[in-house]
């Protein structure tokens, strides 16, 4: 004798679990609509909050769901709420458009419009307007089309930042696409920081260490370097001033990458 359910009982149990899941999703959607409707409340596009929630989901699912499955389910749920948060469209450009479109859909799902544009500069200009358009571009640490990152130092793009990357949960190192938006980097609780500076003497990492920061050069365009700092560093962190005094001219934060 065995207490294991037979095939029909298993199907009934699955159907019951699915009904509970729908009930929970409907309740979550109702609460989110209430939250967004609160006077003066506007969560907007908030990738740091989403990353922190994704970590909690993975922790809660440990031993019951593979991390990749849990994150993909969470991303699908989060993506459906992006239009409620003011995301109008996602602009893809540069490099392999197949990869970028996969990134845009992987991050933003199918609730948002995804539109390819001809030039990376156009994508940045439209994102800079702050009208709910987000640029999805090659990850800046990658060679080739990823070398658009020096544009972030232009005065007209000083309000833009890299606020996340895709994918982040595949264990393969650097992401393949960057999410660029008009907004300030925010901490998710476990992050790397992206910064740029002029490094004529190729001593950037030494200057960072002198200021109490750990980081490395991950890309270079003549004297301009892209740095990855191994912690969240706020744009007004006094250590940045110390690194500038040490010799990193024009050092500024241009993005954040939440860790898995």
Secondary structure, 3 states (H helix, E strand, C coil): CCCCCCHHHHHHHHHHHHHHHHHHHHHHHHHHHHHHHCCCCCCCCCHHHHHHHHHHHHHHHCCCCCHHHHHHHHHHHHHHHHHHHCCCEEEEECCCHHHHHHHHHHHHCCCCEEEECCCHHHHHHHHHCCCCEEEEEECCCCCHHHHHHHHHHCHHHCCEEEEEEECCCCCCCCCCEEEEEECCCCCCCCEEEEEEEECCCCCHHHHHHHCCCCEEEEEEECCEEEEEECCCCCCCCHHHHHHHHHCCEEEEEEEEEECC
